[in-house]
Amino acid sequence: MTTARDLLIVAMDMAPSRPVERGDLSLALAGAELIDLLEAQAITLDGERIVPAYRPTIADRLLDEAASSLVRETPYESVGDWLWRRGRDLSATYVAALEAEGQLARPGRRGMPFRSGRTVLVDSPARRQAADRWTAEEPVLTSLATAVGVRGKETGDTPGADDDAVTTVLATVHEALMELEAVRQRRAIEDAAFDNIWRGE
């Protein structure tokens, strides 16, 4: 299993008090992929630029897809640009992959953390592994999950404190999430103003 898959499972399983925004989750999943690629030594960071290294054999299909989509020509891609490009609809891609693998079911129940409420996790080794990482308060997973609104116990640890590249990725994920929230707020204000015009207010 990968950090991205574990993040999706935690986001679905922990039933946060508010639904996880798909856009937020997609950005965090793209960040999780980068962290896994760093761990696999498939990439390094030069400042904020993603520098592809050797092309390892990656068993996970989606992470292998991520490795294949790296920009391999200078000046290379920034972490922020990667998050926005790779993150487009990435949560839906991961949900579809889990469903195809039989890790999600469609019982027609209500109250799921995603707005559609159409899928639920089945009991599986993958689900138990993600739960174990969450219970163990694994710093990277905790940081990413908390960033998208999954409420967990703050560990006080700095994820990747001994790894500047991981810290850079996590910081950039947080910046992208703040940027996305600012866009949502701006659109909400613009929509409200437009509605007021139509009502003559």
Salt bridges, closest charged atoms under 4 A:
ASP6 OD2 - ARG133 NH1 2.79
ASP13 OD1 - ARG127 NH2 2.60
GLU21 OE2 - ARG115 NH2 2.71
ASP24 OD1 - ARG184 NH2 2.93
GLU33 OE1 - ARG86 NE 2.75
ASP60 OD1 - ARG5 NE 2.40
ASP64 OD1 - ARG55 NH1 3.00
GLU65 OE2 - ARG61 NH1 3.13
GLU65 OE1 - ARG86 NH1 3.77
GLU77 OE1 - ARG85 NH2 2.79
GLU99 OE2 - ARG106 NE 2.43
GLU101 OE1 - ARG5 NH1 2.90
ASP123 OD1 - ARG128 NH1 3.02
GLU138 OE1 - ARG133 NH2 2.91
GLU181 OE1 - ARG184 NH1 3.13
GLU201 OE2 - ARG199 NE 3.02
